[in-house]
Amino acid sequence: MERQVCILMGSPRKTGNTAALLRPFTAELEKLGCRCETVWLYDLDLRPCRACRTCQRDWNIFGCAIRDDMEDIFRQVLACEVLVLATPIYSWYCTPPMKAVLDRLVYGMNKYYGEKKGPALWAGKAVALVTTCGYPPEKGADLWESGVKRYCKHSQLRYLGMLAGHDHGYNSVFMEDEKAYRAREFARSLILNTEK
């Protein structure tokens, strides 16, 4: 059976480092029989959460009061088996549209915040990270990974790990054979972990 993978892409650059790291990763997933759909967040109308809690009134739907492109993202995330958050690191965390999406999903998917505590609509879904940063990952992407691990625990999601690519500067070539190899290996490990 074909696995559905939803990749939320938080980079504004279609030919940037994060897109380059995604190419061998996505190609390997497709080779392994996955259907990958990439959602370019900068192309969408995505507004920040207002914490109005309208979404908590109905435990069967997203239910957000804001009328933008989040309803489509909600449906795609709910339908997938694996959710991949792909983002360059800006100031030790994800890009603004990725943060807006995560804030909206934590409310709309988790019906914890109303008069009664409800379910997590996406409980058990697998989550993985693909990220690029200008510092070594242990100093550049560590806070992002810690935040997502906590987010996953709170939302009853299964965190499967992070693929991080270090950019050594504007005068260097970002994509190299070793990074492509690690991207393919990470894709293979995701499929093995989702089978458990």
VOGU-946995 format. One record per atom (N, C-alpha, C, O): residue number from 1; atom name; y, z, x. Coordinates in steps of 0.05 Angstrom, whole numbers, plus 32768, in hexadecimal, padded with zeros to 4 digits. Each point is the difference from the previous one (the first is absolute). Layout:
BEGIN
R  NUM  CA  Y  Z  X
...
END
This chain:
BEGIN
R  1  N  7FE8  8000  8011
R  1  CA  8018  8000  7FEF
R  1  C  8019  8000  8012
R  1  O  8001  800E  8014
R  2  N  8013  7FE2  7FE4
R  2  CA  8018  7FFE  800F
R  2  C  8011  8019  7FFD
R  2  O  8006  8009  7FEA
R  3  N  8003  8002  802D
R  3  CA  8012  8017  8000
R  3  C  801D  7FF7  7FFE
R  3  O  8008  7FED  800D
R  4  N  8007  8022  7FE3
R  4  CA  801C  7FFA  7FFC
R  4  C  8010  8012  8014
R  4  O  7FFD  8018  8000
R  5  N  8014  7FDB  8010
R  5  CA  8011  800F  8013
R  5  C  801D  7FF9  7FF9
R  5  O  8007  7FE8  8000
R  6  N  8008  802C  7FFB
R  6  CA  801D  7FFC  7FFB
R  6  C  8010  800A  8018
R  6  O  7FFE  8017  8008
R  7  N  8011  7FD6  8004
R  7  CA  8010  8007  8017
R  7  C  801D  8001  7FF8
R  7  O  800C  7FEB  7FF9
R  8  N  8000  802C  8008
R  8  CA  801C  8003  7FFB
R  8  C  800F  7FFD  801A
R  8  O  7FFD  8011  8012
R  9  N  8012  7FD9  7FF1
R  9  CA  800D  7FF9  8019
R  9  C  801D  8009  8000
R  9  O  8010  7FF6  7FF0
R  10  N  7FF6  801D  8021
R  10  CA  801B  800C  8001
R  10  C  8013  7FF4  8014
R  10  O  8015  800B  8004
R  11  N  7FE3  7FDF  8009
R  11  CA  8012  7FF4  8013
R  11  C  8012  7FEB  7FF3
R  11  O  7FF7  7FF2  7FEE
R  12  N  8022  800C  801B
R  12  CA  8011  7FEB  7FF6
R  12  C  7FFC  7FE5  800E
R  12  O  800B  7FEC  7FF7
R  13  N  7FE5  8014  801E
R  13  CA  7FFD  7FE9  8011
R  13  C  7FE4  7FF2  7FFC
R  13  O  7FEC  800C  8006
R  14  N  8015  7FDC  7FF0
R  14  CA  7FE6  7FF2  7FFA
R  14  C  7FF2  7FF7  801A
R  14  O  7FE8  7FFB  7FFF
R  15  N  8026  8004  8017
R  15  CA  7FF3  7FF8  8019
R  15  C  8003  8016  8015
R  15  O  8000  7FFA  8018
R  16  N  8004  801F  7FDF
R  16  CA  8004  8016  8013
R  16  C  7FE6  800B  800A
R  16  O  7FEA  7FF5  7FFC
R  17  N  8018  8022  8012
R  17  CA  7FE9  800D  800D
R  17  C  7FEB  8009  7FEC
R  17  O  7FE8  7FFD  8004
R  18  N  8021  800F  7FE6
R  18  CA  7FED  800B  7FEC
R  18  C  7FF1  7FE9  7FF3
R  18  O  7FE8  8003  7FFC
R  19  N  8025  7FE7  7FFE
R  19  CA  7FF3  7FE9  7FF5
R  19  C  7FEC  7FF4  8015
R  19  O  7FEA  7FF8  7FF8
R  20  N  801D  8008  8021
R  20  CA  7FEE  7FF7  8015
R  20  C  7FE7  8011  8002
R  20  O  7FEA  7FF6  8003
R  21  N  8019  8024  7FFB
R  21  CA  7FE9  8012  8002
R  21  C  7FEF  7FFE  7FE7
R  21  O  7FE7  8004  8001
R  22  N  8025  7FF6  7FE8
R  22  CA  7FF0  7FFD  7FE7
R  22  C  7FEF  7FE7  8000
R  22  O  7FEA  8000  7FF4
R  23  N  801E  7FEB  801A
R  23  CA  7FF1  7FE7  7FFF
R  23  C  7FE3  8002  8008
R  23  O  7FEE  7FF9  7FF0
R  24  N  800B  8012  8028
R  24  CA  7FE3  8002  8006
R  24  C  7FF2  8015  7FEF
R  24  O  7FE8  7FFE  7FFA
R  25  N  8027  8017  7FFE
R  25  CA  7FF5  8015  7FEE
R  25  C  7FF7  7FF4  7FE5
R  25  O  7FEA  8004  7FF7
R  26  N  8028  7FED  7FFD
R  26  CA  7FFB  7FF3  7FE6
R  26  C  7FEA  7FEB  8002
R  26  O  7FEF  7FFE  7FEF
R  27  N  8013  7FF2  8027
R  27  CA  7FEC  7FEB  8004
R  27  C  7FE4  800C  8002
R  27  O  7FEC  7FF5  7FF5
R  28  N  8011  8022  8019
R  28  CA  7FE6  800D  8002
R  28  C  7FF7  800B  7FE6
R  28  O  7FE8  7FFD  7FF9
R  29  N  802A  800F  7FF7
R  29  CA  7FF8  800A  7FE6
R  29  C  7FF6  7FE9  7FEE
R  29  O  7FEC  8003  7FF2
R  30  N  8022  7FE6  800F
R  30  CA  7FF8  7FE9  7FEF
R  30  C  7FE5  7FF5  800A
R  30  O  7FEF  7FF8  7FF0
R  31  N  800D  8009  802A
R  31  CA  7FE6  7FF7  800B
R  31  C  7FE9  8012  7FF7
R  31  O  7FE9  7FF7  7FFD
R  32  N  801E  8022  7FFE
R  32  CA  7FEC  8014  7FF7
R  32  C  7FFD  8000  7FE1
R  32  O  7FF2  8011  7FF5
R  33  N  801B  7FDC  7FFE
R  33  CA  7FFD  7FFD  7FE3
R  33  C  8014  800E  7FEF
R  33  O  7FFC  8003  7FE7
R  34  N  801A  8006  8024
R  34  CA  8015  800D  7FF1
R  34  C  8014  7FEB  7FF5
R  34  O  8004  7FEB  800C
R  35  N  8009  801C  7FDE
R  35  CA  8016  7FF0  7FF6
R  35  C  8019  8010  8005
R  35  O  8004  8015  7FF4
R  36  N  800D  7FE1  801D
R  36  CA  8018  800E  8009
R  36  C  8019  7FF4  7FF2
R  36  O  8004  7FE8  7FFF
R  37  N  800C  802A  7FF6
R  37  CA  8019  7FF8  7FF4
R  37  C  8016  800F  800E
R  37  O  8001  8019  8000
R  38  N  8013  7FD8  800B
R  38  CA  8016  800D  800E
R  38  C  8019  7FFF  7FEF
R  38  O  8007  7FEB  7FF6
R  39  N  8005  802C  8006
R  39  CA  8018  8003  7FF0
R  39  C  8017  8005  8013
R  39  O  8001  8016  800C
R  40  N  8012  7FD8  7FF6
R  40  CA  8017  8003  8012
R  40  C  8016  800F  7FF1
R  40  O  800E  7FF6  7FEF
R  41  N  7FF5  8024  8018
R  41  CA  8011  8012  7FF1
R  41  C  801E  7FF8  8001
R  41  O  800E  8004  7FEC
R  42  N  7FFB  7FF1  802A
R  42  CA  801C  7FF8  8003
R  42  C  8007  7FE9  7FED
R  42  O  8018  7FFB  7FFB
R  43  N  7FD4  7FF7  7FFB
R  43  CA  8005  7FEA  7FED
R  43  C  8004  8009  7FE3
R  43  O  8006  7FF0  7FEF
R  44  N  7FF5  8029  800C
R  44  CA  7FFF  800A  7FE5
R  44  C  8018  8012  7FF9
R  44  O  800F  8009  8012
R  45  N  7FF5  7FFB  7FD4
R  45  CA  8014  8012  7FF7
R  45  C  7FF2  801B  7FFD
R  45  O  7FF1  8005  7FED
R  46  N  8015  800D  8025
R  46  CA  7FF3  801B  8001
R  46  C  8015  8015  8003
R  46  O  800D  8003  8015
R  47  N  7FF6  800D  7FD6
R  47  CA  8015  8014  8000
R  47  C  7FF4  801C  8006
R  47  O  7FE8  8004  7FFB
R  48  N  8027  800E  800F
R  48  CA  7FF5  801B  8007
R  48  C  7FFA  8010  7FE7
R  48  O  800C  7FFC  7FEA
R  49  N  7FE1  8016  8019
R  49  CA  7FF9  8013  7FEA
R  49  C  8017  8012  7FFA
R  49  O  800F  8008  8011
R  50  N  7FF4  7FFE  7FD4
R  50  CA  8015  8013  7FF7
R  50  C  7FF4  801A  7FF8
R  50  O  800F  8012  7FF7
R  51  N  7FD8  7FF2  800C
R  51  CA  7FF2  8019  7FF8
R  51  C  8006  8008  7FE3
R  51  O  8004  8018  7FFA
R  52  N  7FFE  7FD4  7FF4
R  52  CA  8006  8006  7FE4
R  52  C  7FE7  800A  7FF1
R  52  O  8003  800C  7FEB
R  53  N  7FE6  7FEF  8020
R  53  CA  7FE6  8008  7FF5
R  53  C  7FF8  7FF2  7FE6
R  53  O  7FEE  800A  7FF2
R  54  N  801F  7FE0  8007
R  54  CA  7FF8  7FF0  7FE9
R  54  C  7FE3  7FF7  8003
R  54  O  7FF1  7FFF  7FEC
R  55  N  8007  7FFC  802C
R  55  CA  7FE4  7FF6  8006
R  55  C  7FEB  8015  7FFA
R  55  O  7FE8  7FF9  7FFE
R  56  N  8020  8020  7FFE
R  56  CA  7FEC  8015  7FFB
R  56  C  7FF8  8002  7FE2
R  56  O  7FEE  800F  7FFA
R  57  N  8020  7FE3  7FF5
R  57  CA  7FFB  8002  7FE3
R  57  C  7FE6  7FF3  7FF7
R  57  O  7FF3  8009  7FED
R  58  N  8004  7FE2  8021
R  58  CA  7FE7  7FF2  7FF9
R  58  C  7FEF  7FFF  8019
R  58  O  8007  7FF4  8014
R  59  N  7FE1  8018  7FE9
R  59  CA  7FEE  8001  8017
R  59  C  7FEF  7FE7  8004
R  59  O  7FEF  7FFF  8012
R  60  N  8015  7FED  7FDD
R  60  CA  7FF0  7FE7  8002
R  60  C  800F  7FE9  800D
R  60  O  7FF4  7FEB  8006
R  61  N  8026  8017  7FFD
R  61  CA  8011  7FEA  800B
R  61  C  8012  800A  8016
R  61  O  8003  8018  8004
R  62  N  8009  7FD5  800A
R  62  CA  8014  8007  8015
R  62  C  8017  800E  7FF3
R  62  O  8007  8016  8009
R  63  N  8005  7FDF  7FE2
R  63  CA  8013  800D  7FF0
R  63  C  801C  8005  800B
R  63  O  800E  8012  7FF7
R  64  N  7FF9  7FDF  801E
R  64  CA  801A  8005  800D
R  64  C  8017  7FF5  7FEE
R  64  O  7FFD  7FEB  7FF4
R  65  N  8019  8023  800B
R  65  CA  8017  7FF8  7FF0
R  65  C  8010  7FEA  800E
R  65  O  8010  7FF2  7FF3
R  66  N  7FED  800B  8027
R  66  CA  8010  7FEC  800F
R  66  C  7FF2  7FE4  7FFC
R  66  O  7FE8  7FFD  8004
R  67  N  8028  7FF0  7FF5
R  67  CA  7FF6  7FE5  7FFB
R  67  C  8005  7FEF  8019
R  67  O  8016  7FF4  8003
R  68  N  7FD7  800A  800F
R  68  CA  8001  7FF0  8018
R  68  C  7FE4  7FF5  8005
R  68  O  7FF0  7FFE  7FEE
R  69  N  800A  7FFC  802B
R  69  CA  7FE6  7FF4  8007
R  69  C  7FE9  8014  8005
R  69  O  7FEA  7FF8  8008
R  70  N  801B  8022  7FF4
R  70  CA  7FEC  8014  8005
R  70  C  7FE8  7FFF  7FEE
R  70  O  7FEA  8007  8008
R  71  N  801A  7FF0  7FDF
R  71  CA  7FE9  7FFF  7FEE
R  71  C  7FEA  7FED  800B
R  71  O  7FE9  8006  7FFD
R  72  N  8020  7FE3  800E
R  72  CA  7FEC  7FEE  800D
R  72  C  7FF2  800D  8017
R  72  O  7FE7  7FFC  8003
R  73  N  8028  8012  800E
R  73  CA  7FF3  800E  8016
R  73  C  7FEC  8015  7FF7
R  73  O  7FEA  8002  800A
R  74  N  801E  800D  7FE1
R  74  CA  7FEE  8014  7FF5
R  74  C  7FE5  7FF3  7FF8
R  74  O  7FEB  800A  8006
R  75  N  8017  7FDF  7FEB
R  75  CA  7FE7  7FF3  7FF7
R  75  C  7FEF  7FF6  8018
R  75  O  7FE8  8003  8000
R  76  N  8026  7FF2  8015
R  76  CA  7FF1  7FF6  8017
R  76  C  7FF2  8017  800F
R  76  O  7FEA  7FFE  8009
R  77  N  8025  8018  7FFA
R  77  CA  7FF4  8017  800E
R  77  C  7FE9  800C  7FF0
R  77  O  7FEB  8006  800C
R  78  N  8018  7FFC  7FDA
R  78  CA  7FEB  800B  7FF0
R  78  C  7FE7  7FEF  8000
R  78  O  7FE9  800A  7FFF
R  79  N  801A  7FDB  8004
R  79  CA  7FEA  7FED  7FFF
R  79  C  7FF1  7FFE  801B
R  79  O  7FE9  7FF7  8000
R  80  N  8023  8011  8016
R  80  CA  7FF4  7FFC  801A
R  80  C  7FEC  8017  8007
R  80  O  8002  8016  7FF4
R  81  N  7FED  7FE4  801F
R  81  CA  7FEE  8015  800B
R  81  C  800C  800D  8019
R  81  O  7FFC  8017  8005
R  82  N  8013  7FD8  800A
R  82  CA  800C  800A  8019
R  82  C  801E  7FF9  7FFF
R  82  O  8008  7FE9  7FFA
R  83  N  8008  802B  800B
R  83  CA  801D  7FFD  8001
R  83  C  8009  8002  801D
R  83  O  7FFA  8014  800D
R  84  N  8013  7FD8  7FFD
R  84  CA  800A  8000  801C
R  84  C  801E  8001  7FFF
R  84  O  800D  7FEF  7FF4
R  85  N  7FFE  8025  801A
R  85  CA  801D  8003  8002
R  85  C  8008  7FF5  801C
R  85  O  7FFA  800C  8014
R  86  N  8013  7FDD  7FEC
R  86  CA  8008  7FF3  8019
R  86  C  801E  8002  8004
R  86  O  800F  7FF7  7FEE
R  87  N  7FFA  8015  8028
R  87  CA  801D  8003  8003
R  87  C  8007  8004  801E
R  87  O  7FF1  800C  800F
R  88  N  8026  7FE9  7FF9
R  88  CA  800A  8008  801A
R  88  C  800C  801C  7FFC
R  88  O  8006  8009  7FEA
R  89  N  7FFD  8005  802C
R  89  CA  800B  801B  7FFF
R  89  C  801E  7FFE  8005
R  89  O  8009  7FF5  8014
R  90  N  8006  8016  7FD8
R  90  CA  801D  8002  8002
R  90  C  8007  801E  8001
R  90  O  7FFA  800E  7FEC
R  91  N  8012  7FFC  8029
R  91  CA  8006  801D  8002
R  91  C  7FE8  8012  7FFA
R  91  O  8002  8012  7FF0
R  92  N  7FE8  7FE8  801C
R  92  CA  7FE7  8010  7FFF
R  92  C  7FF3  8000  7FE5
R  92  O  7FEE  8011  7FFB
R  93  N  8019  7FDD  7FF3
R  93  CA  7FF2  7FFE  7FE7
R  93  C  8000  7FE3  7FF6
R  93  O  8008  7FEE  800F
R  94  N  7FEF  800E  7FD9
R  94  CA  7FFD  7FE5  7FF5
R  94  C  801C  7FF5  7FF8
R  94  O  8014  800E  8001
R  95  N  7FEC  7FD9  7FF8
R  95  CA  8019  7FF2  7FF8
R  95  C  8008  8009  7FE4
R  95  O  7FF0  800B  7FF1
R  96  N  802A  7FF1  8008
R  96  CA  800A  800A  7FE6
R  96  C  7FF0  7FF6  7FE7
R  96  O  7FFA  8010  7FEF
R  97  N  7FFF  7FD6  800F
R  97  CA  7FF1  7FF8  7FE8
R  97  C  7FE4  800D  7FFE
R  97  O  7FF7  8006  7FEB
R  98  N  7FFC  7FFE  802C
R  98  CA  7FE6  800E  8000
R  98  C  8004  801D  7FF6
R  98  O  7FF0  8009  7FF0
R  99  N  8024  8004  8019
R  99  CA  8005  801C  7FF7
R  99  C  8006  8000  7FE2
R  99  O  7FF6  8012  7FF3
R  100  N  8019  7FDB  8003
R  100  CA  8006  7FFF  7FE4
R  100  C  7FE6  7FFC  7FF0
R  100  O  7FFC  800D  7FEB
R  101  N  7FF3  7FE2  801E
R  101  CA  7FE6  7FFA  7FF2
R  101  C  7FEF  801A  8001
R  101  O  7FF4  8007  7FEB
R  102  N  800A  8006  802B
R  102  CA  7FEF  8018  8002
R  102  C  800B  8016  7FEE
R  102  O  7FF0  800E  7FF3
R  103  N  802A  7FF5  800B
R  103  CA  800C  8014  7FEE
R  103  C  7FF9  7FFA  7FE3
R  103  O  7FF9  8012  7FF1
R  104  N  800A  7FD5  8008
R  104  CA  7FFB  7FF8  7FE4
R  104  C  7FE2  8003  7FFA
R  104  O  7FF9  8008  7FEA
R  105  N  7FF5  7FF1  8029
R  105  CA  7FE4  8002  7FFB
R  105  C  7FF6  801D  7FFE
R  105  O  7FEF  8006  7FF0
R  106  N  801D  800B  8020
R  106  CA  7FF6  801C  8000
R  106  C  8006  800D  7FE4
R  106  O  7FF1  8012  7FF8
R  107  N  8024  7FE6  7FFB
R  107  CA  8005  8009  7FE5
R  107  C  7FF0  7FF0  7FEB
R  107  O  7FF2  800C  7FF0
R  108  N  8010  7FDA  8011
R  108  CA  7FF3  7FF0  7FEB
R  108  C  7FE1  8001  8000
R  108  O  7FF4  7FFE  7FEB
R  109  N  8001  8005  802D
R  109  CA  7FE2  8001  8002
R  109  C  7FF6  801D  7FFC
R  109  O  7FEA  8004  7FF5
R  110  N  8025  800F  8013
R  110  CA  7FF8  801C  7FFE
R  110  C  800E  800E  7FE8
R  110  O  8018  8004  8001
R  111  N  7FD9  8001  7FEB
R  111  CA  800B  800C  7FE8
R  111  C  8000  801F  8002
R  111  O  7FF5  800E  7FEF
R  112  N  8017  7FFC  8027
R  112  CA  8000  801C  8006
R  112  C  8019  800F  7FF7
R  112  O  8001  8018  8001
R  113  N  8013  7FDA  7FF7
R  113  CA  801B  800B  8000
R  113  C  800C  8004  7FE4
R  113  O  8017  8005  7FFD
R  114  N  7FD8  7FF8  7FEE
R  114  CA  800A  8004  7FE5
R  114  C  7FFB  801C  7FF6
R  114  O  7FFD  8013  8011
R  115  N  8003  7FF1  7FD5
R  115  CA  7FFC  801B  7FF5
R  115  C  7FE4  800A  8006
R  115  O  7FFB  8017  8003
R  116  N  7FF1  7FD6  7FFE
R  116  CA  7FE5  8006  8007
R  116  C  7FF8  7FEF  8018
R  116  O  800A  7FEA  8003
R  117  N  7FE5  8020  800E
R  117  CA  7FF7  7FF1  8018
R  117  C  7FEA  7FEC  7FF7
R  117  O  7FEC  8008  7FF5
R  118  N  801A  7FDF  8011
R  118  CA  7FED  7FEB  7FF9
R  118  C  7FF1  7FF6  8018
R  118  O  8000  800D  8015
R  119  N  7FF3  7FDB  7FE9
R  119  CA  7FF0  7FF5  8015
R  119  C  8010  7FF0  8015
R  119  O  8017  7FF9  7FFC
R  120  N  7FDC  8001  801A
R  120  CA  8009  7FEC  8013
R  120  C  7FF2  7FE6  7FF9
R  120  O  7FE8  7FFE  8002
R  121  N  8028  7FEF  7FF4
R  121  CA  7FF4  7FE7  7FF7
R  121  C  7FF2  7FF0  8016
R  121  O  7FEF  7FEF  7FFA
R  122  N  8018  8016  801F
R  122  CA  7FF5  7FF1  8016
R  122  C  7FED  8012  8012
R  122  O  7FFB  7FF8  8017
R  123  N  7FFC  801E  7FDE
R  123  CA  7FEF  8012  8010
R  123  C  7FE8  7FF1  800C
R  123  O  7FF3  7FF0  7FF3
R  124  N  8008  8015  8026
R  124  CA  7FE9  7FF4  800F
R  124  C  8006  7FE5  800D
R  124  O  7FEF  7FF7  800F
R  125  N  8029  7FFD  7FEC
R  125  CA  8006  7FE7  800C
R  125  C  8004  8003  801E
R  125  O  800A  8014  8009
R  126  N  7FED  7FD8  8007
R  126  CA  8002  8001  801D
R  126  C  801C  7FF6  8009
R  126  O  800A  7FEC  7FF5
R  127  N  8001  8021  801F
R  127  CA  801B  7FF9  800A
R  127  C  7FFE  7FFE  801F
R  127  O  7FF3  8010  800D
R  128  N  8019  7FDB  7FFD
R  128  CA  8002  7FFC  801E
R  128  C  801C  7FF7  8007
R  128  O  800F  7FF6  7FEF
R  129  N  7FF8  800E  802A
R  129  CA  801B  7FF9  800A
R  129  C  7FFE  7FEB  8016
R  129  O  7FEE  8000  8011
R  130  N  8024  7FED  7FEE
R  130  CA  8005  7FED  8016
R  130  C  801D  8002  8007
R  130  O  8011  7FFB  7FEF
R  131  N  7FF5  800D  8029
R  131  CA  801C  8005  8007
R  131  C  8007  7FF7  801D
R  131  O  7FEE  7FFD  8011
R  132  N  802B  7FFE  7FF3
R  132  CA  800A  7FF8  801A
R  132  C  8018  8012  8007
R  132  O  800F  8007  7FEE
R  133  N  7FF4  7FFF  802C
R  133  CA  8016  8011  8007
R  133  C  8009  7FFB  801D
R  133  O  7FF0  7FF6  8010
R  134  N  8028  8011  7FF6
R  134  CA  800B  7FFC  801B
R  134  C  7FF9  8016  8014
R  134  O  8003  7FFC  8018
R  135  N  7FF3  801B  7FDE
R  135  CA  7FF7  8015  8011
R  135  C  7FE1  7FFF  8001
R  135  O  7FF4  7FF3  7FEF
R  136  N  7FFF  801A  8024
R  136  CA  7FE3  8003  7FFE
R  136  C  7FF9  800C  7FE5
R  136  O  800E  8013  7FF8
R  137  N  7FDD  7FE4  7FFB
R  137  CA  7FFA  800A  7FE5
R  137  C  7FFF  801E  7FFD
R  137  O  8007  800A  7FEB
R  138  N  7FF0  8004  8029
R  138  CA  7FFE  801D  7FFE
R  138  C  801B  800E  7FFF
R  138  O  8002  8017  7FF8
R  139  N  8013  7FDA  800F
R  139  CA  801C  800A  7FFE
R  139  C  8011  7FF0  7FEC
R  139  O  8015  8009  7FF8
R  140  N  7FE1  7FE0  8000
R  140  CA  800F  7FEF  7FED
R  140  C  7FF5  8000  7FE4
R  140  O  8010  7FFE  7FED
R  141  N  7FD6  8003  8010
R  141  CA  7FF4  7FFD  7FE5
R  141  C  7FF2  8019  7FF7
R  141  O  7FF5  8001  7FEA
R  142  N  800D  8015  8026
R  142  CA  7FF2  8018  7FF9
R  142  C  800A  800E  7FE7
R  142  O  7FF0  800A  7FF0
R  143  N  802A  7FF6  800C
R  143  CA  800B  800D  7FE8
R  143  C  7FF9  7FF0  7FE7
R  143  O  7FFB  800C  7FEB
R  144  N  8006  7FDA  8017
R  144  CA  7FF8  7FEE  7FEA
R  144  C  7FE3  8006  7FF8
R  144  O  7FFA  8003  7FE8
R  145  N  7FF4  7FFD  802C
R  145  CA  7FE4  8005  7FFA
R  145  C  7FFC  801C  7FF4
R  145  O  7FF1  8003  7FEC
R  146  N  801D  8012  801E
R  146  CA  7FFD  801B  7FF5
R  146  C  800A  8001  7FE3
R  146  O  7FF3  800C  7FEF
R  147  N  8023  7FE6  800C
R  147  CA  800A  7FFF  7FE5
R  147  C  7FED  7FF3  7FEC
R  147  O  7FFC  8009  7FEA
R  148  N  7FF8  7FE1  801F
R  148  CA  7FED  7FF2  7FEE
R  148  C  7FE6  8010  7FFC
R  148  O  7FF5  8000  7FEB
R  149  N  8002  800E  802A
R  149  CA  7FE9  8011  7FFC
R  149  C  8005  8015  7FEB
R  149  O  7FEF  8005  7FEF
R  150  N  8028  8007  8012
R  150  CA  8007  8014  7FEC
R  150  C  8003  7FF4  7FE4
R  150  O  7FF6  800B  7FEC
R  151  N  8016  7FDD  8013
R  151  CA  8003  7FF1  7FE7
R  151  C  7FE5  7FFA  7FF4
R  151  O  7FFC  8004  7FE8
R  152  N  7FF1  7FF4  8029
R  152  CA  7FE5  7FF9  7FF7
R  152  C  7FF1  8019  7FF5
R  152  O  7FF3  7FFF  7FEB
R  153  N  8010  8017  8023
R  153  CA  7FF3  8019  7FF7
R  153  C  800B  8008  7FE5
R  153  O  7FF1  8007  7FEE
R  154  N  8029  7FF8  800F
R  154  CA  800D  8008  7FE7
R  154  C  7FF8  7FED  7FE9
R  154  O  7FFD  8009  7FE9
R  155  N  7FFF  7FDE  801D
R  155  CA  7FFA  7FEC  7FEC
R  155  C  7FE2  7FFA  7FFC
R  155  O  7FF9  7FEF  7FF0
R  156  N  7FF6  8020  801E
R  156  CA  7FE3  7FFE  7FFE
R  156  C  7FF7  7FE4  800A
R  156  O  7FED  7FF5  7FF5
R  157  N  8021  8001  801F
R  157  CA  7FF8  7FE6  800D
R  157  C  7FF0  8005  8019
R  157  O  8001  8016  800B
R  158  N  7FF0  7FD6  7FFE
R  158  CA  7FF0  8002  8018
R  158  C  800F  7FF2  8017
R  158  O  8003  7FE8  7FFF
R  159  N  8006  8027  8015
R  159  CA  800E  7FF5  8016
R  159  C  7FEC  7FF5  8015
R  159  O  7FEE  800F  8008
R  160  N  8014  7FD7  7FFF
R  160  CA  7FEC  7FF4  8012
R  160  C  800B  7FFA  801C
R  160  O  7FF1  7FF7  8011
R  161  N  8028  8010  7FF5
R  161  CA  8009  7FFD  801B
R  161  C  8018  7FED  8003
R  161  O  800A  7FF4  7FED
R  162  N  7FFF  8009  802C
R  162  CA  8018  7FF0  8006
R  162  C  7FFA  7FEE  8018
R  162  O  7FF5  8007  8014
R  163  N  8014  7FE0  7FE9
R  163  CA  8002  7FED  8016
R  163  C  801D  7FFE  8008
R  163  O  8011  7FF9  7FEF
R  164  N  7FF6  800E  8029
R  164  CA  801B  8000  8009
R  164  C  8004  7FEE  8018
R  164  O  7FF0  8001  8013
R  165  N  8024  7FEF  7FED
R  165  CA  8007  7FEE  8016
R  165  C  801A  8008  800D
R  165  O  8014  8003  7FF2
R  166  N  7FEC  8000  8028
R  166  CA  8018  8008  800F
R  166  C  800E  7FE7  800A
R  166  O  7FF5  7FEF  800E
R  167  N  8025  800F  7FEB
R  167  CA  8011  7FEB  800A
R  167  C  800E  800A  8019
R  167  O  800E  8014  8000
R  168  N  7FEE  7FDE  8016
R  168  CA  800B  8008  801A
R  168  C  801C  7FF6  8005
R  168  O  800A  8004  8016
R  169  N  8002  7FF0  7FD7
R  169  CA  801C  7FF8  8003
R  169  C  8005  7FE3  7FFA
R  169  O  7FED  7FF0  7FFE
R  170  N  802D  8009  7FFF
R  170  CA  8007  7FE5  7FF7
R  170  C  7FF9  7FEA  8014
R  170  O  7FFD  7FE9  7FF9
R  171  N  7FFF  801E  8020
R  171  CA  7FFA  7FEC  8015
R  171  C  7FE2  7FFE  8005
R  171  O  7FF8  7FF3  8014
R  172  N  7FF8  801A  7FDC
R  172  CA  7FE3  7FFF  8003
R  172  C  7FF3  7FF2  7FE9
R  172  O  800C  7FFD  7FEB
R  173  N  7FDB  7FFA  8019
R  173  CA  7FF1  7FF3  7FEB
R  173  C  7FF1  8016  7FF1
R  173  O  7FF0  800F  800C
R  174  N  8014  7FF2  7FDA
R  174  CA  7FF3  8016  7FF1
R  174  C  7FE2  7FFB  7FFC
R  174  O  7FF0  8011  8007
R  175  N  8009  7FD8  7FEE
R  175  CA  7FE4  7FFC  7FF9
R  175  C  7FF0  7FF6  8018
R  175  O  8009  7FEE  800E
R  176  N  7FE1  801F  7FF7
R  176  CA  7FEF  7FFA  8016
R  176  C  7FE3  8002  7FF7
R  176  O  7FFA  800A  7FEA
R  177  N  7FF4  7FED  8027
R  177  CA  7FE3  8000  7FF8
R  177  C  7FF6  801C  7FF9
R  177  O  7FF0  8003  7FED
R  178  N  8018  8011  8022
R  178  CA  7FF6  801B  7FFC
R  178  C  8009  800B  7FE4
R  178  O  7FF1  800D  7FF3
R  179  N  8028  7FED  8005
R  179  CA  800A  8008  7FE6
R  179  C  7FF0  7FF2  7FEA
R  179  O  7FF9  800C  7FEC
R  180  N  8003  7FDA  8018
R  180  CA  7FF0  7FF1  7FEC
R  180  C  7FE4  800B  7FFD
R  180  O  7FF5  8002  7FEA
R  181  N  7FFF  8004  802D
R  181  CA  7FE5  800C  8000
R  181  C  8000  801B  7FF0
R  181  O  7FEE  8004  7FF0
R  182  N  8025  800D  8016
R  182  CA  8002  801A  7FF2
R  182  C  8004  7FFC  7FE2
R  182  O  7FF6  800F  7FF0
R  183  N  801A  7FDD  8009
R  183  CA  8005  7FFA  7FE3
R  183  C  7FE6  7FF8  7FF2
R  183  O  7FFB  8009  7FEA
R  184  N  7FF5  7FE6  8023
R  184  CA  7FE7  7FF8  7FF4
R  184  C  7FEC  8017  7FFE
R  184  O  7FF2  8003  7FEC
R  185  N  800D  800E  8029
R  185  CA  7FEF  8017  8000
R  185  C  8008  8014  7FEA
R  185  O  7FEF  800B  7FF3
R  186  N  802B  7FF8  800A
R  186  CA  800A  8013  7FEB
R  186  C  7FF8  7FF5  7FE4
R  186  O  7FF8  8010  7FEF
R  187  N  800A  7FD6  800D
R  187  CA  7FF7  7FF4  7FE6
R  187  C  7FE3  8005  7FFB
R  187  O  7FF8  8007  7FEA
R  188  N  7FF7  7FF6  802B
R  188  CA  7FE4  8005  7FFD
R  188  C  7FFA  801D  7FF9
R  188  O  7FEF  8006  7FF0
R  189  N  801F  800C  801E
R  189  CA  7FFC  801D  7FFB
R  189  C  8008  8007  7FE3
R  189  O  7FF4  8012  7FF4
R  190  N  8021  7FE2  8001
R  190  CA  8008  8005  7FE5
R  190  C  7FE9  7FF9  7FEC
R  190  O  7FFA  800F  7FEE
R  191  N  7FFA  7FDA  8017
R  191  CA  7FEB  7FF7  7FED
R  191  C  7FE8  8013  8003
R  191  O  7FF4  8008  7FEB
R  192  N  8005  8001  802D
R  192  CA  7FEA  8013  8003
R  192  C  8006  801A  7FF2
R  192  O  7FEF  800C  7FF3
R  193  N  802A  7FFD  800F
R  193  CA  8008  801A  7FF4
R  193  C  8002  7FFE  7FE2
R  193  O  7FFC  8015  7FF2
R  194  N  800A  7FD4  8003
R  194  CA  8001  7FFE  7FE3
R  194  C  7FE4  7FFE  7FF4
R  194  O  7FFC  8004  7FE7
R  195  N  7FF0  7FF6  8029
R  195  CA  7FE5  7FFE  7FF6
R  195  C  7FF3  801C  7FFF
R  195  O  7FEB  8003  7FF3
R  196  N  8021  8011  8019
R  196  CA  7FF4  801B  8001
R  196  C  8004  800E  7FE5
R  196  O  7FF8  8017  7FFD
END
